[in-house]
Amino acid sequence: MSEETRQIQGDTGVRENYRKAIAALNLRRPQLALELMSKVLRAQPENTRALALMAVAAMRNKDYAQAEAAIRDALRLDPLSSTYHLLYGMILLAKSQLLLAQAELEKARELNPLNPWPYYLLGASYLSLKPRPEVDKARPYVYKAVELDPEEARLQALLAYQASVDGNLDLAQQAYLRALALEPQNAAILSDYGNFLLNYQTRPQQALHLLKEAIRLDPEEKATQQRLLQAIRAAHPLYRPILSYRTFLLRLPPSLRGGFGCVTALCILVIGRLLLFLVENISNLALTERNPQLLNIAIALMCLGLLIVTPFGLFAAYRAVMAPLLLFLIKRGWIK
């Protein structure tokens, strides 16, 4: 067999293994894809496409060290590839190395400014920050991604989330509906829209329907499982006041949301302390002067204080007890 014939057969084998590896990834068999790419790389150790596909397979297999090693080799061979910088950024995001990931995504964006996915991932990275997303930094990336590809469902879903955090609920609703029109069987979008209906629109029954469909399509997704439990709980009449309160907080501007509870508690404490001071002094004066009218005023002020403070205390106790109680009943199967 001539050298040329062996070369042709080798190239054919490489292409076949590459095709099989892509099929394995589509079938959610990343380990098989890794084995196939290992065969390719033994024959062609500097095949950048094989290295990139190995990085994807390793990331799907949650072996982030192997994924990073493979994509770094690909970038060493082709440092100007926007796709490889994008993939490296995704791997770093999976490793929770946010600043390094954003640097790689910025490189990918600079190398190919017409690709919407670096913008998408940059926007998503800022919106995923805990406890408070950096919505102002995320916004230009999110809107640019949608501008570049308005027919991509995942971009519309990210726009919807950005709009909901911004308080633009009409835009969020429209974007979620566009996303579902584009991909009606996307479990992640169904879950996100269900969460939006539950927490921003106070529509637990509609949310419950969507979340059940999302869990049917992807039963292993932990976030959807938690949202489904929350929706079942929220659909119960006893949970409605808590849900309405949470929705009210979420509709406040982000700058006011964090301090609302503290300001409310502070106001209650100040009012209560002021009324207590007045009651104490008026009572002392009534006893000193032996004036029954002043004593009646003191009693009236004390009753007023109880009327102001008691509902907030009762609601706080109600929130603390009712949510875990309903969750317990759901898990025991007594509420469905």
C-alpha positions as YAML, in Angstrom:
chain: A
units: angstrom
residues:
- id: 1
  name: MET
  ca: [0.00, 0.00, 0.00]
- id: 2
  name: SER
  ca: [1.42, 3.36, -1.03]
- id: 3
  name: GLU
  ca: [2.00, 6.23, 1.35]
- id: 4
  name: GLU
  ca: [-0.63, 8.32, -0.46]
- id: 5
  name: THR
  ca: [-3.25, 5.58, -0.05]
- id: 6
  name: ARG
  ca: [-2.50, 5.27, 3.69]
- id: 7
  name: GLN
  ca: [-2.82, 9.04, 4.01]
- id: 8
  name: ILE
  ca: [-6.23, 9.03, 2.31]
- id: 9
  name: GLN
  ca: [-7.46, 6.19, 4.53]
- id: 10
  name: GLY
  ca: [-6.13, 7.98, 7.61]
- id: 11
  name: ASP
  ca: [-7.94, 11.17, 6.70]
- id: 12
  name: THR
  ca: [-11.13, 9.22, 6.07]
- id: 13
  name: GLY
  ca: [-10.84, 7.58, 9.49]
- id: 14
  name: VAL
  ca: [-10.30, 10.95, 11.15]
- id: 15
  name: ARG
  ca: [-13.38, 12.43, 9.48]
- id: 16
  name: GLU
  ca: [-15.46, 9.40, 10.43]
- id: 17
  name: ASN
  ca: [-14.38, 9.56, 14.08]
- id: 18
  name: TYR
  ca: [-15.08, 13.29, 14.13]
- id: 19
  name: ARG
  ca: [-18.59, 12.69, 12.75]
- id: 20
  name: LYS
  ca: [-19.21, 9.94, 15.30]
- id: 21
  name: ALA
  ca: [-18.01, 12.17, 18.13]
- id: 22
  name: ILE
  ca: [-20.50, 14.89, 17.18]
- id: 23
  name: ALA
  ca: [-23.27, 12.28, 17.05]
- id: 24
  name: ALA
  ca: [-22.20, 11.01, 20.49]
- id: 25
  name: LEU
  ca: [-22.44, 14.52, 21.93]
- id: 26
  name: ASN
  ca: [-25.91, 14.95, 20.44]
- id: 27
  name: LEU
  ca: [-26.89, 11.67, 22.14]
- id: 28
  name: ARG
  ca: [-25.45, 12.94, 25.47]
- id: 29
  name: ARG
  ca: [-22.58, 10.47, 25.48]
- id: 30
  name: PRO
  ca: [-19.57, 12.73, 26.11]
- id: 31
  name: GLN
  ca: [-17.31, 9.89, 27.27]
- id: 32
  name: LEU
  ca: [-17.65, 8.18, 23.90]
- id: 33
  name: ALA
  ca: [-16.85, 11.46, 22.15]
- id: 34
  name: LEU
  ca: [-13.71, 11.80, 24.29]
- id: 35
  name: GLU
  ca: [-12.55, 8.32, 23.31]
- id: 36
  name: LEU
  ca: [-13.11, 9.03, 19.62]
- id: 37
  name: MET
  ca: [-11.23, 12.35, 19.79]
- id: 38
  name: SER
  ca: [-8.36, 10.65, 21.61]
- id: 39
  name: LYS
  ca: [-8.00, 8.34, 18.60]
- id: 40
  name: VAL
  ca: [-7.99, 11.31, 16.25]
- id: 41
  name: LEU
  ca: [-5.38, 13.17, 18.29]
- id: 42
  name: ARG
  ca: [-3.09, 10.15, 18.44]
- id: 43
  name: ALA
  ca: [-3.02, 10.23, 14.65]
- id: 44
  name: GLN
  ca: [-3.04, 14.05, 14.33]
- id: 45
  name: PRO
  ca: [-1.86, 15.64, 17.62]
- id: 46
  name: GLU
  ca: [-2.14, 19.17, 16.22]
- id: 47
  name: ASN
  ca: [-5.67, 18.89, 14.87]
- id: 48
  name: THR
  ca: [-7.25, 22.01, 16.38]
- id: 49
  name: ARG
  ca: [-10.81, 20.99, 15.51]
- id: 50
  name: ALA
  ca: [-10.31, 17.70, 17.36]
- id: 51
  name: LEU
  ca: [-8.84, 19.54, 20.35]
- id: 52
  name: ALA
  ca: [-11.82, 21.91, 20.44]
- id: 53
  name: LEU
  ca: [-14.30, 19.04, 20.19]
- id: 54
  name: MET
  ca: [-12.44, 17.21, 22.96]
- id: 55
  name: ALA
  ca: [-12.78, 20.36, 25.10]
- id: 56
  name: VAL
  ca: [-16.53, 20.41, 24.46]
- id: 57
  name: ALA
  ca: [-16.86, 16.71, 25.32]
- id: 58
  name: ALA
  ca: [-14.78, 17.08, 28.49]
- id: 59
  name: MET
  ca: [-16.85, 20.08, 29.57]
- id: 60
  name: ARG
  ca: [-20.07, 18.10, 29.04]
- id: 61
  name: ASN
  ca: [-18.45, 15.33, 31.09]
- id: 62
  name: LYS
  ca: [-17.73, 17.91, 33.83]
- id: 63
  name: ASP
  ca: [-13.99, 17.27, 33.55]
- id: 64
  name: TYR
  ca: [-13.06, 20.95, 33.41]
- id: 65
  name: ALA
  ca: [-9.32, 20.36, 33.86]
- id: 66
  name: GLN
  ca: [-9.20, 18.20, 30.72]
- id: 67
  name: ALA
  ca: [-11.43, 20.65, 28.87]
- id: 68
  name: GLU
  ca: [-9.16, 23.58, 29.74]
- id: 69
  name: ALA
  ca: [-6.02, 21.68, 28.75]
- id: 70
  name: ALA
  ca: [-7.51, 20.77, 25.35]
- id: 71
  name: ILE
  ca: [-8.72, 24.27, 24.51]
- id: 72
  name: ARG
  ca: [-5.43, 25.84, 25.61]
- id: 73
  name: ASP
  ca: [-3.64, 23.53, 23.16]
- id: 74
  name: ALA
  ca: [-6.08, 24.59, 20.43]
- id: 75
  name: LEU
  ca: [-5.44, 28.26, 21.20]
- id: 76
  name: ARG
  ca: [-1.69, 27.70, 21.20]
- id: 77
  name: LEU
  ca: [-2.01, 26.44, 17.64]
- id: 78
  name: ASP
  ca: [-4.61, 29.02, 16.55]
- id: 79
  name: PRO
  ca: [-4.56, 32.04, 18.90]
- id: 80
  name: LEU
  ca: [-6.76, 34.17, 16.60]
- id: 81
  name: SER
  ca: [-9.76, 31.87, 16.62]
- id: 82
  name: SER
  ca: [-12.80, 33.63, 18.05]
- id: 83
  name: THR
  ca: [-14.54, 30.28, 18.45]
- id: 84
  name: TYR
  ca: [-11.77, 28.85, 20.63]
- id: 85
  name: HIS
  ca: [-11.65, 31.94, 22.85]
- id: 86
  name: LEU
  ca: [-15.44, 31.68, 23.18]
- id: 87
  name: LEU
  ca: [-15.19, 28.03, 24.18]
- id: 88
  name: TYR
  ca: [-12.41, 28.80, 26.65]
- id: 89
  name: GLY
  ca: [-14.61, 31.48, 28.19]
- id: 90
  name: MET
  ca: [-17.44, 28.97, 28.58]
- id: 91
  name: ILE
  ca: [-15.12, 26.52, 30.33]
- id: 92
  name: LEU
  ca: [-13.89, 29.23, 32.71]
- id: 93
  name: LEU
  ca: [-17.49, 30.19, 33.46]
- id: 94
  name: ALA
  ca: [-18.22, 26.56, 34.31]
- id: 95
  name: LYS
  ca: [-15.22, 26.70, 36.68]
- id: 96
  name: SER
  ca: [-16.64, 29.90, 38.27]
- id: 97
  name: GLN
  ca: [-13.55, 31.89, 37.22]
- id: 98
  name: LEU
  ca: [-15.62, 34.89, 36.23]
- id: 99
  name: LEU
  ca: [-12.96, 37.54, 35.56]
- id: 100
  name: LEU
  ca: [-10.79, 35.21, 33.44]
- id: 101
  name: ALA
  ca: [-13.90, 34.04, 31.57]
- id: 102
  name: GLN
  ca: [-14.97, 37.59, 30.79]
- id: 103
  name: ALA
  ca: [-11.48, 38.39, 29.49]
- id: 104
  name: GLU
  ca: [-11.64, 35.43, 27.07]
- id: 105
  name: LEU
  ca: [-15.16, 36.36, 25.98]
- id: 106
  name: GLU
  ca: [-14.02, 39.92, 25.29]
- id: 107
  name: LYS
  ca: [-11.23, 38.52, 23.07]
- id: 108
  name: ALA
  ca: [-13.78, 36.40, 21.22]
- id: 109
  name: ARG
  ca: [-16.00, 39.46, 20.76]
- id: 110
  name: GLU
  ca: [-13.12, 41.57, 19.44]
- id: 111
  name: LEU
  ca: [-12.05, 38.87, 16.97]
- id: 112
  name: ASN
  ca: [-15.59, 38.40, 15.64]
- id: 113
  name: PRO
  ca: [-17.84, 41.34, 16.59]
- id: 114
  name: LEU
  ca: [-20.76, 39.96, 14.54]
- id: 115
  name: ASN
  ca: [-21.05, 36.77, 16.57]
- id: 116
  name: PRO
  ca: [-23.86, 37.21, 19.14]
- id: 117
  name: TRP
  ca: [-22.68, 34.48, 21.53]
- id: 118
  name: PRO
  ca: [-19.80, 36.34, 23.22]
- id: 119
  name: TYR
  ca: [-22.27, 39.16, 23.94]
- id: 120
  name: TYR
  ca: [-24.80, 36.63, 25.22]
- id: 121
  name: LEU
  ca: [-22.33, 34.99, 27.60]
- id: 122
  name: LEU
  ca: [-20.95, 38.31, 28.82]
- id: 123
  name: GLY
  ca: [-24.45, 39.56, 29.55]
- id: 124
  name: ALA
  ca: [-25.40, 36.29, 31.24]
- id: 125
  name: SER
  ca: [-22.24, 36.35, 33.36]
- id: 126
  name: TYR
  ca: [-23.09, 39.77, 34.77]
- id: 127
  name: LEU
  ca: [-26.74, 38.82, 35.34]
- id: 128
  name: SER
  ca: [-25.74, 35.65, 37.18]
- id: 129
  name: LEU
  ca: [-23.77, 37.47, 39.88]
- id: 130
  name: LYS
  ca: [-24.97, 36.84, 43.44]
- id: 131
  name: PRO
  ca: [-26.43, 38.32, 45.55]
- id: 132
  name: ARG
  ca: [-26.98, 41.26, 43.21]
- id: 133
  name: PRO
  ca: [-26.62, 41.04, 39.40]
- id: 134
  name: GLU
  ca: [-24.76, 43.88, 37.66]
- id: 135
  name: VAL
  ca: [-27.66, 44.79, 35.39]
- id: 136
  name: ASP
  ca: [-26.12, 48.00, 34.04]
- id: 137
  name: LYS
  ca: [-23.02, 46.17, 32.79]
- id: 138
  name: ALA
  ca: [-25.08, 43.32, 31.35]
- id: 139
  name: ARG
  ca: [-27.61, 45.46, 29.48]
- id: 140
  name: PRO
  ca: [-25.51, 46.59, 26.45]
- id: 141
  name: TYR
  ca: [-24.27, 43.04, 25.82]
- id: 142
  name: VAL
  ca: [-27.77, 41.56, 26.04]
- id: 143
  name: TYR
  ca: [-29.32, 44.09, 23.67]
- id: 144
  name: LYS
  ca: [-26.43, 43.77, 21.21]
- id: 145
  name: ALA
  ca: [-26.76, 39.98, 21.16]
- id: 146
  name: VAL
  ca: [-30.48, 40.25, 20.33]
- id: 147
  name: GLU
  ca: [-29.77, 42.89, 17.70]
- id: 148
  name: LEU
  ca: [-27.31, 40.54, 15.96]
- id: 149
  name: ASP
  ca: [-29.66, 37.54, 15.99]
- id: 150
  name: PRO
  ca: [-33.27, 38.37, 16.93]
- id: 151
  name: GLU
  ca: [-34.47, 34.91, 15.83]
- id: 152
  name: GLU
  ca: [-32.46, 32.98, 18.42]
- id: 153
  name: ALA
  ca: [-34.70, 31.80, 21.27]
- id: 154
  name: ARG
  ca: [-31.99, 31.77, 23.96]
- id: 155
  name: LEU
  ca: [-31.10, 35.38, 23.22]
- id: 156
  name: GLN
  ca: [-34.74, 36.39, 23.53]
- id: 157
  name: ALA
  ca: [-34.96, 34.54, 26.86]
- id: 158
  name: LEU
  ca: [-31.91, 36.41, 28.18]
- id: 159
  name: LEU
  ca: [-33.47, 39.71, 27.03]
- id: 160
  name: ALA
  ca: [-36.63, 38.74, 28.92]
- id: 161
  name: TYR
  ca: [-34.65, 38.11, 32.10]
- id: 162
  name: GLN
  ca: [-32.76, 41.40, 31.71]
- id: 163
  name: ALA
  ca: [-36.06, 43.25, 31.21]
- id: 164
  name: SER
  ca: [-37.63, 41.60, 34.25]
- id: 165
  name: VAL
  ca: [-34.70, 42.60, 36.46]
- id: 166
  name: ASP
  ca: [-34.91, 46.12, 35.03]
- id: 167
  name: GLY
  ca: [-38.61, 46.22, 35.94]
- id: 168
  name: ASN
  ca: [-39.77, 46.39, 32.31]
- id: 169
  name: LEU
  ca: [-42.32, 43.59, 32.69]
- id: 170
  name: ASP
  ca: [-44.13, 44.23, 29.40]
- id: 171
  name: LEU
  ca: [-40.92, 43.78, 27.41]
- id: 172
  name: ALA
  ca: [-40.04, 40.70, 29.48]
- id: 173
  name: GLN
  ca: [-43.44, 39.13, 28.72]
- id: 174
  name: GLN
  ca: [-43.08, 39.83, 24.99]
- id: 175
  name: ALA
  ca: [-39.54, 38.44, 24.87]
- id: 176
  name: TYR
  ca: [-40.49, 35.22, 26.66]
- id: 177
  name: LEU
  ca: [-43.40, 34.69, 24.28]
- id: 178
  name: ARG
  ca: [-41.09, 35.27, 21.27]
- id: 179
  name: ALA
  ca: [-38.58, 32.81, 22.72]
- id: 180
  name: LEU
  ca: [-41.23, 30.13, 23.18]
- id: 181
  name: ALA
  ca: [-42.63, 30.77, 19.70]
- id: 182
  name: LEU
  ca: [-39.15, 30.05, 18.34]
- id: 183
  name: GLU
  ca: [-38.49, 27.00, 20.56]
- id: 184
  name: PRO
  ca: [-41.70, 25.78, 22.24]
- id: 185
  name: GLN
  ca: [-40.02, 22.63, 23.59]
- id: 186
  name: ASN
  ca: [-37.02, 24.33, 25.19]
- id: 187
  name: ALA
  ca: [-37.09, 23.19, 28.82]
- id: 188
  name: ALA
  ca: [-34.85, 26.00, 30.08]
- id: 189
  name: ILE
  ca: [-37.03, 28.72, 28.52]
- id: 190
  name: LEU
  ca: [-40.22, 27.08, 29.82]
- id: 191
  name: SER
  ca: [-38.68, 26.99, 33.29]
- id: 192
  name: ASP
  ca: [-37.55, 30.63, 33.14]
- id: 193
  name: TYR
  ca: [-40.93, 31.81, 31.88]
- id: 194
  name: GLY
  ca: [-42.70, 29.82, 34.59]
- id: 195
  name: ASN
  ca: [-40.46, 31.48, 37.17]
- id: 196
  name: PHE
  ca: [-41.32, 34.89, 35.68]
- id: 197
  name: LEU
  ca: [-45.07, 34.21, 35.83]
- id: 198
  name: LEU
  ca: [-44.73, 33.00, 39.39]
- id: 199
  name: ASN
  ca: [-42.55, 35.73, 40.88]
- id: 200
  name: TYR
  ca: [-43.25, 38.77, 38.72]
- id: 201
  name: GLN
  ca: [-46.86, 38.25, 37.58]
- id: 202
  name: THR
  ca: [-48.43, 36.38, 40.54]
- id: 203
  name: ARG
  ca: [-49.89, 33.74, 38.20]
- id: 204
  name: PRO
  ca: [-49.04, 30.47, 39.98]
- id: 205
  name: GLN
  ca: [-51.47, 28.25, 38.06]
- id: 206
  name: GLN
  ca: [-50.04, 29.21, 34.66]
- id: 207
  name: ALA
  ca: [-46.52, 28.93, 36.08]
- id: 208
  name: LEU
  ca: [-47.30, 25.46, 37.41]
- id: 209
  name: HIS
  ca: [-48.42, 24.28, 33.97]
- id: 210
  name: LEU
  ca: [-45.21, 25.52, 32.31]
- id: 211
  name: LEU
  ca: [-42.94, 24.12, 35.01]
- id: 212
  name: LYS
  ca: [-44.58, 20.69, 34.78]
- id: 213
  name: GLU
  ca: [-43.87, 20.71, 31.05]
- id: 214
  name: ALA
  ca: [-40.27, 21.81, 31.67]
- id: 215
  name: ILE
  ca: [-39.71, 19.01, 34.20]
- id: 216
  name: ARG
  ca: [-41.16, 16.51, 31.73]
- id: 217
  name: LEU
  ca: [-38.65, 17.60, 29.10]
- id: 218
  name: ASP
  ca: [-35.69, 17.77, 31.49]
- id: 219
  name: PRO
  ca: [-36.45, 15.87, 34.72]
- id: 220
  name: GLU
  ca: [-32.89, 16.19, 36.09]
- id: 221
  name: GLU
  ca: [-32.71, 20.01, 36.17]
- id: 222
  name: LYS
  ca: [-32.42, 21.03, 39.83]
- id: 223
  name: ALA
  ca: [-33.51, 24.64, 39.32]
- id: 224
  name: THR
  ca: [-36.74, 23.55, 37.61]
- id: 225
  name: GLN
  ca: [-37.42, 21.05, 40.40]
- id: 226
  name: GLN
  ca: [-37.14, 23.82, 43.00]
- id: 227
  name: ARG
  ca: [-39.33, 26.15, 40.95]
- id: 228
  name: LEU
  ca: [-41.96, 23.43, 40.57]
- id: 229
  name: LEU
  ca: [-42.10, 22.94, 44.34]
- id: 230
  name: GLN
  ca: [-42.39, 26.70, 44.76]
- id: 231
  name: ALA
  ca: [-45.21, 26.87, 42.20]
- id: 232
  name: ILE
  ca: [-47.16, 24.06, 43.88]
- id: 233
  name: ARG
  ca: [-46.78, 25.89, 47.18]
- id: 234
  name: ALA
  ca: [-47.68, 29.26, 45.65]
- id: 235
  name: ALA
  ca: [-50.83, 27.84, 44.04]
- id: 236
  name: HIS
  ca: [-52.21, 27.13, 47.52]
- id: 237
  name: PRO
  ca: [-54.49, 29.95, 48.80]
- id: 238
  name: LEU
  ca: [-52.61, 30.16, 52.12]
- id: 239
  name: TYR
  ca: [-49.44, 31.21, 50.27]
- id: 240
  name: ARG
  ca: [-51.02, 33.99, 48.19]
- id: 241
  name: PRO
  ca: [-50.25, 36.86, 50.61]
- id: 242
  name: ILE
  ca: [-46.56, 35.86, 50.72]
- id: 243
  name: LEU
  ca: [-46.45, 35.57, 46.93]
- id: 244
  name: SER
  ca: [-48.06, 38.99, 46.50]
- id: 245
  name: TYR
  ca: [-45.52, 40.53, 48.88]
- id: 246
  name: ARG
  ca: [-42.59, 38.92, 47.02]
- id: 247
  name: THR
  ca: [-43.99, 40.11, 43.70]
- id: 248
  name: PHE
  ca: [-44.30, 43.64, 45.08]
- id: 249
  name: LEU
  ca: [-40.63, 43.57, 46.14]
- id: 250
  name: LEU
  ca: [-39.47, 42.24, 42.76]
- id: 251
  name: ARG
  ca: [-41.32, 45.01, 40.95]
- id: 252
  name: LEU
  ca: [-39.46, 47.67, 42.90]
- id: 253
  name: PRO
  ca: [-36.38, 49.18, 41.22]
- id: 254
  name: PRO
  ca: [-33.23, 47.20, 42.15]
- id: 255
  name: SER
  ca: [-31.85, 50.24, 43.96]
- id: 256
  name: LEU
  ca: [-34.87, 50.28, 46.33]
- id: 257
  name: ARG
  ca: [-35.48, 46.55, 46.65]
- id: 258
  name: GLY
  ca: [-32.66, 45.76, 49.06]
- id: 259
  name: GLY
  ca: [-33.41, 48.55, 51.48]
- id: 260
  name: PHE
  ca: [-37.21, 48.28, 51.52]
- id: 261
  name: GLY
  ca: [-37.41, 45.72, 54.30]
- id: 262
  name: CYS
  ca: [-34.82, 47.52, 56.42]
- id: 263
  name: VAL
  ca: [-36.58, 50.86, 56.02]
- id: 264
  name: THR
  ca: [-39.96, 49.29, 56.88]
- id: 265
  name: ALA
  ca: [-38.57, 47.62, 60.00]
- id: 266
  name: LEU
  ca: [-36.82, 50.85, 61.02]
- id: 267
  name: CYS
  ca: [-40.05, 52.85, 60.61]
- id: 268
  name: ILE
  ca: [-41.98, 50.36, 62.72]
- id: 269
  name: LEU
  ca: [-39.33, 50.50, 65.45]
- id: 270
  name: VAL
  ca: [-39.30, 54.31, 65.43]
- id: 271
  name: ILE
  ca: [-43.11, 54.55, 65.53]
- id: 272
  name: GLY
  ca: [-43.32, 51.93, 68.25]
- id: 273
  name: ARG
  ca: [-40.61, 53.62, 70.33]
- id: 274
  name: LEU
  ca: [-42.28, 57.03, 69.93]
- id: 275
  name: LEU
  ca: [-45.69, 55.71, 70.95]
- id: 276
  name: LEU
  ca: [-44.15, 53.89, 73.91]
- id: 277
  name: PHE
  ca: [-42.47, 57.12, 75.00]
- id: 278
  name: LEU
  ca: [-45.75, 59.03, 74.74]
- id: 279
  name: VAL
  ca: [-47.75, 56.35, 76.57]
- id: 280
  name: GLU
  ca: [-45.20, 56.19, 79.39]
- id: 281
  name: ASN
  ca: [-45.07, 59.96, 79.91]
- id: 282
  name: ILE
  ca: [-48.82, 60.51, 79.59]
- id: 283
  name: SER
  ca: [-49.48, 57.64, 82.00]
- id: 284
  name: ASN
  ca: [-47.07, 59.08, 84.53]
- id: 285
  name: LEU
  ca: [-48.66, 62.51, 84.15]
- id: 286
  name: ALA
  ca: [-52.17, 61.03, 84.51]
- id: 287
  name: LEU
  ca: [-51.19, 59.26, 87.72]
- id: 288
  name: THR
  ca: [-49.46, 62.36, 89.09]
- id: 289
  name: GLU
  ca: [-52.32, 64.69, 88.23]
- id: 290
  name: ARG
  ca: [-54.99, 62.03, 88.88]
- id: 291
  name: ASN
  ca: [-56.52, 62.92, 85.53]
- id: 292
  name: PRO
  ca: [-58.64, 60.09, 84.02]
- id: 293
  name: GLN
  ca: [-58.78, 61.80, 80.62]
- id: 294
  name: LEU
  ca: [-54.99, 61.61, 80.26]
- id: 295
  name: LEU
  ca: [-55.12, 57.95, 81.26]
- id: 296
  name: ASN
  ca: [-57.70, 57.33, 78.53]
- id: 297
  name: ILE
  ca: [-55.40, 59.06, 76.01]
- id: 298
  name: ALA
  ca: [-52.52, 56.83, 77.08]
- id: 299
  name: ILE
  ca: [-54.65, 53.70, 76.66]
- id: 300
  name: ALA
  ca: [-55.81, 54.92, 73.21]
- id: 301
  name: LEU
  ca: [-52.20, 55.50, 72.12]
- id: 302
  name: MET
  ca: [-51.21, 52.03, 73.36]
- id: 303
  name: CYS
  ca: [-54.03, 50.47, 71.34]
- id: 304
  name: LEU
  ca: [-52.95, 52.47, 68.29]
- id: 305
  name: GLY
  ca: [-49.41, 51.16, 68.67]
- id: 306
  name: LEU
  ca: [-50.66, 47.60, 68.86]
- id: 307
  name: LEU
  ca: [-52.76, 48.14, 65.73]
- id: 308
  name: ILE
  ca: [-49.70, 49.42, 63.85]
- id: 309
  name: VAL
  ca: [-47.07, 46.96, 65.07]
- id: 310
  name: THR
  ca: [-49.08, 43.74, 65.50]
- id: 311
  name: PRO
  ca: [-50.02, 43.18, 61.80]
- id: 312
  name: PHE
  ca: [-46.38, 43.42, 60.74]
- id: 313
  name: GLY
  ca: [-45.35, 41.02, 63.49]
- id: 314
  name: LEU
  ca: [-48.09, 38.58, 62.58]
- id: 315
  name: PHE
  ca: [-47.17, 38.74, 58.89]
- id: 316
  name: ALA
  ca: [-43.49, 38.12, 59.71]
- id: 317
  name: ALA
  ca: [-44.45, 35.08, 61.77]
- id: 318
  name: TYR
  ca: [-46.82, 33.94, 59.00]
- id: 319
  name: ARG
  ca: [-44.04, 34.17, 56.39]
- id: 320
  name: ALA
  ca: [-41.62, 32.30, 58.63]
- id: 321
  name: VAL
  ca: [-44.02, 29.43, 59.34]
- id: 322
  name: MET
  ca: [-46.25, 29.02, 56.27]
- id: 323
  name: ALA
  ca: [-43.59, 28.59, 53.56]
- id: 324
  name: PRO
  ca: [-41.73, 25.63, 55.20]
- id: 325
  name: LEU
  ca: [-45.02, 24.13, 56.38]
- id: 326
  name: LEU
  ca: [-46.46, 24.01, 52.85]
- id: 327
  name: LEU
  ca: [-43.17, 22.66, 51.49]
- id: 328
  name: PHE
  ca: [-43.27, 19.87, 54.09]
- id: 329
  name: LEU
  ca: [-46.85, 19.01, 53.12]
- id: 330
  name: ILE
  ca: [-45.92, 18.96, 49.41]
- id: 331
  name: LYS
  ca: [-42.97, 16.63, 49.98]
- id: 332
  name: ARG
  ca: [-45.16, 14.30, 52.02]
- id: 333
  name: GLY
  ca: [-47.64, 14.21, 49.14]
- id: 334
  name: TRP
  ca: [-50.48, 15.82, 51.08]
- id: 335
  name: ILE
  ca: [-50.63, 18.82, 48.71]
- id: 336
  name: LYS
  ca: [-50.33, 18.22, 44.96]
...
